[in-house]
Amino acid sequence: MNYNIVVIISIIICAIISLLLSYYGVLLLLDENSNLFKISQLVIAIVSMTTFYAPIKHLLLKYMNVDKSESENIND
């Protein structure tokens, strides 16, 4: 499998995790009609995306045995 495909898959997985975590995490603390709801949801989504992206990408690369050097087109 190509390195770029693994990166896209890890971004999609992180986006789904961040969406669920930010929505339900903020919903526990704030009402959905609150003015602070969307801002805090955005902050939690950004923090969770940056937190979960690297470990998920590393696990997928390790599980799928993909080398970064294999996917680059080096014409030497």
N, CA, C and O atoms as a Maestro MAE file, in Angstrom:
{
 s_m_m2io_version
 :::
 2.0.0
}

f_m_ct {
 s_m_title
 :::
 protein
 m_atom[304] {
  # First column is atom index #
  i_m_mmod_type
  r_m_x_coord
  r_m_y_coord
  r_m_z_coord
  i_m_residue_number
  s_m_chain_name
  s_m_pdb_residue_name
  s_m_pdb_atom_name
  i_m_atomic_number
  :::
  1 25 0.841 -1.171 0.000 1 A "MET " " N  " 7
  2 3 0.000 0.000 0.000 1 A "MET " " CA " 6
  3 2 0.892 1.243 0.000 1 A "MET " " C  " 6
  4 15 1.968 1.246 0.597 1 A "MET " " O  " 8
  5 25 0.445 2.264 -0.656 2 A "ASN " " N  " 7
  6 3 1.201 3.484 -0.815 2 A "ASN " " CA " 6
  7 2 1.209 4.303 0.476 2 A "ASN " " C  " 6
  8 15 0.253 4.275 1.250 2 A "ASN " " O  " 8
  9 25 2.303 5.031 0.693 3 A "TYR " " N  " 7
  10 3 2.443 5.884 1.877 3 A "TYR " " CA " 6
  11 2 1.366 6.959 1.910 3 A "TYR " " C  " 6
  12 15 0.830 7.264 2.975 3 A "TYR " " O  " 8
  13 25 1.045 7.533 0.762 4 A "ASN " " N  " 7
  14 3 0.042 8.595 0.709 4 A "ASN " " CA " 6
  15 2 -1.347 8.091 1.101 4 A "ASN " " C  " 6
  16 15 -2.115 8.815 1.735 4 A "ASN " " O  " 8
  17 25 -1.663 6.871 0.731 5 A "ILE " " N  " 7
  18 3 -2.947 6.273 1.110 5 A "ILE " " CA " 6
  19 2 -3.020 6.089 2.624 5 A "ILE " " C  " 6
  20 15 -4.065 6.324 3.231 5 A "ILE " " O  " 8
  21 25 -1.918 5.673 3.226 6 A "VAL " " N  " 7
  22 3 -1.874 5.489 4.676 6 A "VAL " " CA " 6
  23 2 -2.075 6.826 5.392 6 A "VAL " " C  " 6
  24 15 -2.765 6.888 6.409 6 A "VAL " " O  " 8
  25 25 -1.475 7.892 4.863 7 A "VAL " " N  " 7
  26 3 -1.637 9.217 5.458 7 A "VAL " " CA " 6
  27 2 -3.088 9.671 5.366 7 A "VAL " " C  " 6
  28 15 -3.627 10.221 6.328 7 A "VAL " " O  " 8
  29 25 -3.724 9.450 4.224 8 A "ILE " " N  " 7
  30 3 -5.128 9.832 4.052 8 A "ILE " " CA " 6
  31 2 -6.029 9.046 4.997 8 A "ILE " " C  " 6
  32 15 -6.950 9.609 5.588 8 A "ILE " " O  " 8
  33 25 -5.770 7.759 5.140 9 A "ILE " " N  " 7
  34 3 -6.559 6.919 6.050 9 A "ILE " " CA " 6
  35 2 -6.390 7.391 7.490 9 A "ILE " " C  " 6
  36 15 -7.365 7.452 8.239 9 A "ILE " " O  " 8
  37 25 -5.162 7.725 7.884 10 A "SER " " N  " 7
  38 3 -4.944 8.182 9.261 10 A "SER " " CA " 6
  39 2 -5.591 9.547 9.509 10 A "SER " " C  " 6
  40 15 -6.056 9.811 10.618 10 A "SER " " O  " 8
  41 25 -5.626 10.411 8.504 11 A "ILE " " N  " 7
  42 3 -6.312 11.700 8.654 11 A "ILE " " CA " 6
  43 2 -7.812 11.492 8.833 11 A "ILE " " C  " 6
  44 15 -8.438 12.162 9.654 11 A "ILE " " O  " 8
  45 25 -8.387 10.571 8.072 12 A "ILE " " N  " 7
  46 3 -9.826 10.304 8.186 12 A "ILE " " CA " 6
  47 2 -10.160 9.717 9.555 12 A "ILE " " C  " 6
  48 15 -11.149 10.109 10.174 12 A "ILE " " O  " 8
  49 25 -9.344 8.787 10.025 13 A "ILE " " N  " 7
  50 3 -9.576 8.195 11.347 13 A "ILE " " CA " 6
  51 2 -9.466 9.261 12.432 13 A "ILE " " C  " 6
  52 15 -10.289 9.300 13.346 13 A "ILE " " O  " 8
  53 25 -8.458 10.124 12.339 14 A "CYS " " N  " 7
  54 3 -8.288 11.192 13.327 14 A "CYS " " CA " 6
  55 2 -9.423 12.197 13.280 14 A "CYS " " C  " 6
  56 15 -9.844 12.710 14.317 14 A "CYS " " O  " 8
  57 25 -9.921 12.483 12.086 15 A "ALA " " N  " 7
  58 3 -11.029 13.431 11.966 15 A "ALA " " CA " 6
  59 2 -12.295 12.884 12.614 15 A "ALA " " C  " 6
  60 15 -13.021 13.624 13.279 15 A "ALA " " O  " 8
  61 25 -12.561 11.607 12.428 16 A "ILE " " N  " 7
  62 3 -13.744 10.990 13.042 16 A "ILE " " CA " 6
  63 2 -13.613 10.978 14.567 16 A "ILE " " C  " 6
  64 15 -14.565 11.305 15.276 16 A "ILE " " O  " 8
  65 25 -12.437 10.603 15.067 17 A "ILE " " N  " 7
  66 3 -12.215 10.597 16.511 17 A "ILE " " CA " 6
  67 2 -12.354 12.005 17.083 17 A "ILE " " C  " 6
  68 15 -12.976 12.199 18.128 17 A "ILE " " O  " 8
  69 25 -11.774 12.985 16.394 18 A "SER " " N  " 7
  70 3 -11.830 14.367 16.879 18 A "SER " " CA " 6
  71 2 -13.247 14.917 16.849 18 A "SER " " C  " 6
  72 15 -13.647 15.649 17.754 18 A "SER " " O  " 8
  73 25 -14.003 14.574 15.828 19 A "LEU " " N  " 7
  74 3 -15.385 15.036 15.745 19 A "LEU " " CA " 6
  75 2 -16.212 14.504 16.910 19 A "LEU " " C  " 6
  76 15 -16.922 15.260 17.574 19 A "LEU " " O  " 8
  77 25 -16.116 13.215 17.151 20 A "LEU " " N  " 7
  78 3 -16.882 12.615 18.240 20 A "LEU " " CA " 6
  79 2 -16.420 13.111 19.606 20 A "LEU " " C  " 6
  80 15 -17.235 13.418 20.476 20 A "LEU " " O  " 8
  81 25 -15.111 13.183 19.779 21 A "LEU " " N  " 7
  82 3 -14.573 13.613 21.061 21 A "LEU " " CA " 6
  83 2 -14.905 15.071 21.357 21 A "LEU " " C  " 6
  84 15 -15.268 15.413 22.482 21 A "LEU " " O  " 8
  85 25 -14.780 15.920 20.357 22 A "SER " " N  " 7
  86 3 -15.048 17.336 20.602 22 A "SER " " CA " 6
  87 2 -16.535 17.598 20.830 22 A "SER " " C  " 6
  88 15 -16.901 18.390 21.698 22 A "SER " " O  " 8
  89 25 -17.387 16.934 20.056 23 A "TYR " " N  " 7
  90 3 -18.822 17.189 20.208 23 A "TYR " " CA " 6
  91 2 -19.343 16.701 21.556 23 A "TYR " " C  " 6
  92 15 -19.956 17.454 22.312 23 A "TYR " " O  " 8
  93 25 -19.088 15.435 21.837 24 A "TYR " " N  " 7
  94 3 -19.639 14.872 23.070 24 A "TYR " " CA " 6
  95 2 -18.896 15.355 24.312 24 A "TYR " " C  " 6
  96 15 -19.486 15.438 25.389 24 A "TYR " " O  " 8
  97 25 -17.606 15.674 24.175 25 A "GLY " " N  " 7
  98 3 -16.871 16.207 25.309 25 A "GLY " " CA " 6
  99 2 -17.360 17.578 25.723 25 A "GLY " " C  " 6
  100 15 -17.507 17.866 26.910 25 A "GLY " " O  " 8
  101 25 -17.612 18.426 24.728 26 A "VAL " " N  " 7
  102 3 -18.109 19.763 25.026 26 A "VAL " " CA " 6
  103 2 -19.575 19.700 25.444 26 A "VAL " " C  " 6
  104 15 -20.015 20.507 26.262 26 A "VAL " " O  " 8
  105 25 -20.326 18.768 24.903 27 A "LEU " " N  " 7
  106 3 -21.738 18.638 25.251 27 A "LEU " " CA " 6
  107 2 -21.919 18.269 26.723 27 A "LEU " " C  " 6
  108 15 -22.931 18.618 27.330 27 A "LEU " " O  " 8
  109 25 -20.939 17.564 27.298 28 A "LEU " " N  " 7
  110 3 -21.004 17.247 28.720 28 A "LEU " " CA " 6
  111 2 -20.861 18.492 29.591 28 A "LEU " " C  " 6
  112 15 -21.429 18.563 30.682 28 A "LEU " " O  " 8
  113 25 -20.098 19.474 29.102 29 A "LEU " " N  " 7
  114 3 -19.828 20.660 29.909 29 A "LEU " " CA " 6
  115 2 -20.735 21.840 29.597 29 A "LEU " " C  " 6
  116 15 -21.111 22.586 30.500 29 A "LEU " " O  " 8
  117 25 -21.094 22.019 28.322 30 A "LEU " " N  " 7
  118 3 -21.863 23.185 27.902 30 A "LEU " " CA " 6
  119 2 -23.144 22.767 27.211 30 A "LEU " " C  " 6
  120 15 -23.264 21.647 26.715 30 A "LEU " " O  " 8
  121 25 -24.094 23.676 27.185 31 A "ASP " " N  " 7
  122 3 -25.329 23.466 26.444 31 A "ASP " " CA " 6
  123 2 -25.070 23.743 24.965 31 A "ASP " " C  " 6
  124 15 -24.223 24.570 24.630 31 A "ASP " " O  " 8
  125 25 -25.785 23.063 24.090 32 A "GLU " " N  " 7
  126 3 -25.568 23.227 22.652 32 A "GLU " " CA " 6
  127 2 -25.947 24.625 22.173 32 A "GLU " " C  " 6
  128 15 -25.455 25.067 21.135 32 A "GLU " " O  " 8
  129 25 -26.788 25.313 22.886 33 A "ASN " " N  " 7
  130 3 -27.190 26.665 22.516 33 A "ASN " " CA " 6
  131 2 -26.251 27.738 23.065 33 A "ASN " " C  " 6
  132 15 -26.464 28.927 22.824 33 A "ASN " " O  " 8
  133 25 -25.231 27.337 23.790 34 A "SER " " N  " 7
  134 3 -24.296 28.284 24.378 34 A "SER " " CA " 6
  135 2 -23.412 28.917 23.296 34 A "SER " " C  " 6
  136 15 -23.108 28.289 22.282 34 A "SER " " O  " 8
  137 25 -23.013 30.154 23.529 35 A "ASN " " N  " 7
  138 3 -22.130 30.842 22.587 35 A "ASN " " CA " 6
  139 2 -20.721 30.267 22.586 35 A "ASN " " C  " 6
  140 15 -20.006 30.353 21.587 35 A "ASN " " O  " 8
  141 25 -20.337 29.696 23.685 36 A "LEU " " N  " 7
  142 3 -18.993 29.144 23.825 36 A "LEU " " CA " 6
  143 2 -18.880 27.726 23.272 36 A "LEU " " C  " 6
  144 15 -17.779 27.178 23.214 36 A "LEU " " O  " 8
  145 25 -19.985 27.127 22.867 37 A "PHE " " N  " 7
  146 3 -20.011 25.727 22.437 37 A "PHE " " CA " 6
  147 2 -19.138 25.493 21.211 37 A "PHE " " C  " 6
  148 15 -18.291 24.600 21.219 37 A "PHE " " O  " 8
  149 25 -19.332 26.280 20.159 38 A "LYS " " N  " 7
  150 3 -18.592 26.070 18.918 38 A "LYS " " CA " 6
  151 2 -17.106 26.373 19.062 38 A "LYS " " C  " 6
  152 15 -16.266 25.688 18.480 38 A "LYS " " O  " 8
  153 25 -16.787 27.405 19.841 39 A "ILE " " N  " 7
  154 3 -15.381 27.764 20.032 39 A "ILE " " CA " 6
  155 2 -14.639 26.669 20.791 39 A "ILE " " C  " 6
  156 15 -13.538 26.275 20.408 39 A "ILE " " O  " 8
  157 25 -15.243 26.186 21.858 40 A "SER " " N  " 7
  158 3 -14.594 25.122 22.626 40 A "SER " " CA " 6
  159 2 -14.557 23.814 21.841 40 A "SER " " C  " 6
  160 15 -13.623 23.028 21.999 40 A "SER " " O  " 8
  161 25 -15.553 23.575 21.005 41 A "GLN " " N  " 7
  162 3 -15.542 22.386 20.157 41 A "GLN " " CA " 6
  163 2 -14.397 22.462 19.152 41 A "GLN " " C  " 6
  164 15 -13.735 21.457 18.894 41 A "GLN " " O  " 8
  165 25 -14.160 23.634 18.588 42 A "LEU " " N  " 7
  166 3 -13.065 23.813 17.648 42 A "LEU " " CA " 6
  167 2 -11.713 23.624 18.315 42 A "LEU " " C  " 6
  168 15 -10.819 22.998 17.745 42 A "LEU " " O  " 8
  169 25 -11.559 24.154 19.507 43 A "VAL " " N  " 7
  170 3 -10.290 24.023 20.225 43 A "VAL " " CA " 6
  171 2 -10.013 22.561 20.562 43 A "VAL " " C  " 6
  172 15 -8.892 22.087 20.381 43 A "VAL " " O  " 8
  173 25 -11.001 21.859 21.037 44 A "ILE " " N  " 7
  174 3 -10.805 20.446 21.377 44 A "ILE " " CA " 6
  175 2 -10.549 19.614 20.121 44 A "ILE " " C  " 6
  176 15 -9.760 18.670 20.167 44 A "ILE " " O  " 8
  177 25 -11.192 19.941 19.008 45 A "ALA " " N  " 7
  178 3 -10.959 19.213 17.763 45 A "ALA " " CA " 6
  179 2 -9.526 19.415 17.272 45 A "ALA " " C  " 6
  180 15 -8.892 18.462 16.819 45 A "ALA " " O  " 8
  181 25 -9.012 20.630 17.356 46 A "ILE " " N  " 7
  182 3 -7.631 20.893 16.925 46 A "ILE " " CA " 6
  183 2 -6.628 20.173 17.817 46 A "ILE " " C  " 6
  184 15 -5.662 19.584 17.333 46 A "ILE " " O  " 8
  185 25 -6.864 20.226 19.110 47 A "VAL " " N  " 7
  186 3 -5.947 19.564 20.045 47 A "VAL " " CA " 6
  187 2 -5.974 18.049 19.847 47 A "VAL " " C  " 6
  188 15 -4.922 17.410 19.867 47 A "VAL " " O  " 8
  189 25 -7.139 17.475 19.659 48 A "SER " " N  " 7
  190 3 -7.211 16.020 19.495 48 A "SER " " CA " 6
  191 2 -6.666 15.574 18.140 48 A "SER " " C  " 6
  192 15 -6.099 14.486 18.033 48 A "SER " " O  " 8
  193 25 -6.831 16.404 17.096 49 A "MET " " N  " 7
  194 3 -6.246 16.049 15.794 49 A "MET " " CA " 6
  195 2 -4.724 16.016 15.875 49 A "MET " " C  " 6
  196 15 -4.092 15.096 15.355 49 A "MET " " O  " 8
  197 25 -4.139 17.011 16.524 50 A "THR " " N  " 7
  198 3 -2.681 17.034 16.631 50 A "THR " " CA " 6
  199 2 -2.159 15.969 17.586 50 A "THR " " C  " 6
  200 15 -1.019 15.522 17.455 50 A "THR " " O  " 8
  201 25 -2.975 15.564 18.535 51 A "THR " " N  " 7
  202 3 -2.543 14.542 19.483 51 A "THR " " CA " 6
  203 2 -2.602 13.139 18.892 51 A "THR " " C  " 6
  204 15 -1.680 12.346 19.088 51 A "THR " " O  " 8
  205 25 -3.665 12.828 18.178 52 A "PHE " " N  " 7
  206 3 -3.873 11.457 17.703 52 A "PHE " " CA " 6
  207 2 -3.296 11.162 16.325 52 A "PHE " " C  " 6
  208 15 -3.183 9.992 15.959 52 A "PHE " " O  " 8
  209 25 -2.927 12.177 15.545 53 A "TYR " " N  " 7
  210 3 -2.504 11.927 14.164 53 A "TYR " " CA " 6
  211 2 -1.200 11.123 14.087 53 A "TYR " " C  " 6
  212 15 -1.138 10.122 13.374 53 A "TYR " " O  " 8
  213 25 -0.176 11.544 14.800 54 A "ALA " " N  " 7
  214 3 1.123 10.882 14.704 54 A "ALA " " CA " 6
  215 2 1.092 9.428 15.201 54 A "ALA " " C  " 6
  216 15 1.631 8.557 14.519 54 A "ALA " " O  " 8
  217 25 0.485 9.132 16.355 55 A "PRO " " N  " 7
  218 3 0.464 7.721 16.778 55 A "PRO " " CA " 6
  219 2 -0.345 6.815 15.845 55 A "PRO " " C  " 6
  220 15 0.036 5.671 15.596 55 A "PRO " " O  " 8
  221 25 -1.454 7.330 15.336 56 A "ILE " " N  " 7
  222 3 -2.258 6.506 14.430 56 A "ILE " " CA " 6
  223 2 -1.509 6.261 13.121 56 A "ILE " " C  " 6
  224 15 -1.536 5.154 12.583 56 A "ILE " " O  " 8
  225 25 -0.842 7.296 12.611 57 A "LYS " " N  " 7
  226 3 -0.066 7.126 11.383 57 A "LYS " " CA " 6
  227 2 1.076 6.144 11.601 57 A "LYS " " C  " 6
  228 15 1.353 5.310 10.739 57 A "LYS " " O  " 8
  229 25 1.736 6.240 12.746 58 A "HIS " " N  " 7
  230 3 2.831 5.321 13.051 58 A "HIS " " CA " 6
  231 2 2.345 3.877 13.142 58 A "HIS " " C  " 6
  232 15 2.989 2.964 12.625 58 A "HIS " " O  " 8
  233 25 1.208 3.677 13.801 59 A "LEU " " N  " 7
  234 3 0.663 2.319 13.909 59 A "LEU " " CA " 6
  235 2 0.252 1.758 12.555 59 A "LEU " " C  " 6
  236 15 0.487 0.584 12.271 59 A "LEU " " O  " 8
  237 25 -0.364 2.598 11.713 60 A "LEU " " N  " 7
  238 3 -0.757 2.133 10.388 60 A "LEU " " CA " 6
  239 2 0.454 1.803 9.516 60 A "LEU " " C  " 6
  240 15 0.443 0.811 8.787 60 A "LEU " " O  " 8
  241 25 1.495 2.630 9.590 61 A "LEU " " N  " 7
  242 3 2.706 2.344 8.821 61 A "LEU " " CA " 6
  243 2 3.376 1.063 9.297 61 A "LEU " " C  " 6
  244 15 3.877 0.282 8.488 61 A "LEU " " O  " 8
  245 25 3.386 0.845 10.604 62 A "LYS " " N  " 7
  246 3 3.982 -0.365 11.156 62 A "LYS " " CA " 6
  247 2 3.142 -1.596 10.803 62 A "LYS " " C  " 6
  248 15 3.688 -2.646 10.464 62 A "LYS " " O  " 8
  249 25 1.824 -1.466 10.883 63 A "TYR " " N  " 7
  250 3 0.931 -2.598 10.614 63 A "TYR " " CA " 6
  251 2 0.928 -2.977 9.132 63 A "TYR " " C  " 6
  252 15 0.867 -4.160 8.798 63 A "TYR " " O  " 8
  253 25 0.992 -1.987 8.246 64 A "MET " " N  " 7
  254 3 0.912 -2.243 6.807 64 A "MET " " CA " 6
  255 2 2.274 -2.409 6.148 64 A "MET " " C  " 6
  256 15 2.354 -2.607 4.936 64 A "MET " " O  " 8
  257 25 3.347 -2.331 6.933 65 A "ASN " " N  " 7
  258 3 4.703 -2.518 6.426 65 A "ASN " " CA " 6
  259 2 5.009 -1.625 5.229 65 A "ASN " " C  " 6
  260 15 5.445 -2.109 4.184 65 A "ASN " " O  " 8
  261 25 4.785 -0.346 5.380 66 A "VAL " " N  " 7
  262 3 5.033 0.621 4.313 66 A "VAL " " CA " 6
  263 2 6.277 1.418 4.659 66 A "VAL " " C  " 6
  264 15 6.390 1.957 5.760 66 A "VAL " " O  " 8
  265 25 7.216 1.492 3.715 67 A "ASP " " N  " 7
  266 3 8.387 2.347 3.870 67 A "ASP " " CA " 6
  267 2 8.135 3.656 3.167 67 A "ASP " " C  " 6
  268 15 7.567 3.683 2.075 67 A "ASP " " O  " 8
  269 25 8.554 4.740 3.783 68 A "LYS " " N  " 7
  270 3 8.372 6.043 3.157 68 A "LYS " " CA " 6
  271 2 9.226 6.149 1.896 68 A "LYS " " C  " 6
  272 15 8.830 6.804 0.932 68 A "LYS " " O  " 8
  273 25 10.390 5.510 1.901 69 A "SER " " N  " 7
  274 3 11.285 5.583 0.742 69 A "SER " " CA " 6
  275 2 10.733 4.805 -0.455 69 A "SER " " C  " 6
  276 15 11.088 5.105 -1.594 69 A "SER " " O  " 8
  277 25 9.872 3.811 -0.216 70 A "GLU " " N  " 7
  278 3 9.298 3.044 -1.310 70 A "GLU " " CA " 6
  279 2 8.300 3.861 -2.119 70 A "GLU " " C  " 6
  280 15 8.177 3.673 -3.330 70 A "GLU " " O  " 8
  281 25 7.597 4.754 -1.463 71 A "SER " " N  " 7
  282 3 6.534 5.480 -2.150 71 A "SER " " CA " 6
  283 2 7.028 6.711 -2.888 71 A "SER " " C  " 6
  284 15 6.325 7.234 -3.752 71 A "SER " " O  " 8
  285 25 8.236 7.186 -2.561 72 A "GLU " " N  " 7
  286 3 8.767 8.355 -3.237 72 A "GLU " " CA " 6
  287 2 9.331 7.954 -4.581 72 A "GLU " " C  " 6
  288 15 10.020 6.940 -4.698 72 A "GLU " " O  " 8
  289 25 9.046 8.738 -5.579 73 A "ASN " " N  " 7
  290 3 9.562 8.473 -6.923 73 A "ASN " " CA " 6
  291 2 10.907 9.161 -7.089 73 A "ASN " " C  " 6
  292 15 10.976 10.337 -7.445 73 A "ASN " " O  " 8
  293 25 11.956 8.429 -6.832 74 A "ILE " " N  " 7
  294 3 13.318 8.977 -6.940 74 A "ILE " " CA " 6
  295 2 13.915 8.457 -8.242 74 A "ILE " " C  " 6
  296 15 14.134 7.257 -8.408 74 A "ILE " " O  " 8
  297 25 14.165 9.359 -9.135 75 A "ASN " " N  " 7
  298 3 14.739 8.993 -10.429 75 A "ASN " " CA " 6
  299 2 16.221 9.298 -10.425 75 A "ASN " " C  " 6
  300 15 16.640 10.395 -10.795 75 A "ASN " " O  " 8
  301 25 17.011 8.329 -10.007 76 A "ASP " " N  " 7
  302 3 18.474 8.502 -9.987 76 A "ASP " " CA " 6
  303 2 19.117 7.762 -11.126 76 A "ASP " " C  " 6
  304 15 20.339 7.793 -11.269 76 A "ASP " " O  " 8
  :::
 }
 m_bond[303] {
  # First column is bond index #
  i_m_from
  i_m_to
  i_m_order
  :::
  1 1 2 1
  2 2 3 1
  3 3 4 2
  4 3 5 1
  5 5 6 1
  6 6 7 1
  7 7 8 2
  8 7 9 1
  9 9 10 1
  10 10 11 1
  11 11 12 2
  12 11 13 1
  13 13 14 1
  14 14 15 1
  15 15 16 2
  16 15 17 1
  17 17 18 1
  18 18 19 1
  19 19 20 2
  20 19 21 1
  21 21 22 1
  22 22 23 1
  23 23 24 2
  24 23 25 1
  25 25 26 1
  26 26 27 1
  27 27 28 2
  28 27 29 1
  29 29 30 1
  30 30 31 1
  31 31 32 2
  32 31 33 1
  33 33 34 1
  34 34 35 1
  35 35 36 2
  36 35 37 1
  37 37 38 1
  38 38 39 1
  39 39 40 2
  40 39 41 1
  41 41 42 1
  42 42 43 1
  43 43 44 2
  44 43 45 1
  45 45 46 1
  46 46 47 1
  47 47 48 2
  48 47 49 1
  49 49 50 1
  50 50 51 1
  51 51 52 2
  52 51 53 1
  53 53 54 1
  54 54 55 1
  55 55 56 2
  56 55 57 1
  57 57 58 1
  58 58 59 1
  59 59 60 2
  60 59 61 1
  61 61 62 1
  62 62 63 1
  63 63 64 2
  64 63 65 1
  65 65 66 1
  66 66 67 1
  67 67 68 2
  68 67 69 1
  69 69 70 1
  70 70 71 1
  71 71 72 2
  72 71 73 1
  73 73 74 1
  74 74 75 1
  75 75 76 2
  76 75 77 1
  77 77 78 1
  78 78 79 1
  79 79 80 2
  80 79 81 1
  81 81 82 1
  82 82 83 1
  83 83 84 2
  84 83 85 1
  85 85 86 1
  86 86 87 1
  87 87 88 2
  88 87 89 1
  89 89 90 1
  90 90 91 1
  91 91 92 2
  92 91 93 1
  93 93 94 1
  94 94 95 1
  95 95 96 2
  96 95 97 1
  97 97 98 1
  98 98 99 1
  99 99 100 2
  100 99 101 1
  101 101 102 1
  102 102 103 1
  103 103 104 2
  104 103 105 1
  105 105 106 1
  106 106 107 1
  107 107 108 2
  108 107 109 1
  109 109 110 1
  110 110 111 1
  111 111 112 2
  112 111 113 1
  113 113 114 1
  114 114 115 1
  115 115 116 2
  116 115 117 1
  117 117 118 1
  118 118 119 1
  119 119 120 2
  120 119 121 1
  121 121 122 1
  122 122 123 1
  123 123 124 2
  124 123 125 1
  125 125 126 1
  126 126 127 1
  127 127 128 2
  128 127 129 1
  129 129 130 1
  130 130 131 1
  131 131 132 2
  132 131 133 1
  133 133 134 1
  134 134 135 1
  135 135 136 2
  136 135 137 1
  137 137 138 1
  138 138 139 1
  139 139 140 2
  140 139 141 1
  141 141 142 1
  142 142 143 1
  143 143 144 2
  144 143 145 1
  145 145 146 1
  146 146 147 1
  147 147 148 2
  148 147 149 1
  149 149 150 1
  150 150 151 1
  151 151 152 2
  152 151 153 1
  153 153 154 1
  154 154 155 1
  155 155 156 2
  156 155 157 1
  157 157 158 1
  158 158 159 1
  159 159 160 2
  160 159 161 1
  161 161 162 1
  162 162 163 1
  163 163 164 2
  164 163 165 1
  165 165 166 1
  166 166 167 1
  167 167 168 2
  168 167 169 1
  169 169 170 1
  170 170 171 1
  171 171 172 2
  172 171 173 1
  173 173 174 1
  174 174 175 1
  175 175 176 2
  176 175 177 1
  177 177 178 1
  178 178 179 1
  179 179 180 2
  180 179 181 1
  181 181 182 1
  182 182 183 1
  183 183 184 2
  184 183 185 1
  185 185 186 1
  186 186 187 1
  187 187 188 2
  188 187 189 1
  189 189 190 1
  190 190 191 1
  191 191 192 2
  192 191 193 1
  193 193 194 1
  194 194 195 1
  195 195 196 2
  196 195 197 1
  197 197 198 1
  198 198 199 1
  199 199 200 2
  200 199 201 1
  201 201 202 1
  202 202 203 1
  203 203 204 2
  204 203 205 1
  205 205 206 1
  206 206 207 1
  207 207 208 2
  208 207 209 1
  209 209 210 1
  210 210 211 1
  211 211 212 2
  212 211 213 1
  213 213 214 1
  214 214 215 1
  215 215 216 2
  216 215 217 1
  217 217 218 1
  218 218 219 1
  219 219 220 2
  220 219 221 1
  221 221 222 1
  222 222 223 1
  223 223 224 2
  224 223 225 1
  225 225 226 1
  226 226 227 1
  227 227 228 2
  228 227 229 1
  229 229 230 1
  230 230 231 1
  231 231 232 2
  232 231 233 1
  233 233 234 1
  234 234 235 1
  235 235 236 2
  236 235 237 1
  237 237 238 1
  238 238 239 1
  239 239 240 2
  240 239 241 1
  241 241 242 1
  242 242 243 1
  243 243 244 2
  244 243 245 1
  245 245 246 1
  246 246 247 1
  247 247 248 2
  248 247 249 1
  249 249 250 1
  250 250 251 1
  251 251 252 2
  252 251 253 1
  253 253 254 1
  254 254 255 1
  255 255 256 2
  256 255 257 1
  257 257 258 1
  258 258 259 1
  259 259 260 2
  260 259 261 1
  261 261 262 1
  262 262 263 1
  263 263 264 2
  264 263 265 1
  265 265 266 1
  266 266 267 1
  267 267 268 2
  268 267 269 1
  269 269 270 1
  270 270 271 1
  271 271 272 2
  272 271 273 1
  273 273 274 1
  274 274 275 1
  275 275 276 2
  276 275 277 1
  277 277 278 1
  278 278 279 1
  279 279 280 2
  280 279 281 1
  281 281 282 1
  282 282 283 1
  283 283 284 2
  284 283 285 1
  285 285 286 1
  286 286 287 1
  287 287 288 2
  288 287 289 1
  289 289 290 1
  290 290 291 1
  291 291 292 2
  292 291 293 1
  293 293 294 1
  294 294 295 1
  295 295 296 2
  296 295 297 1
  297 297 298 1
  298 298 299 1
  299 299 300 2
  300 299 301 1
  301 301 302 1
  302 302 303 1
  303 303 304 2
  :::
 }
}
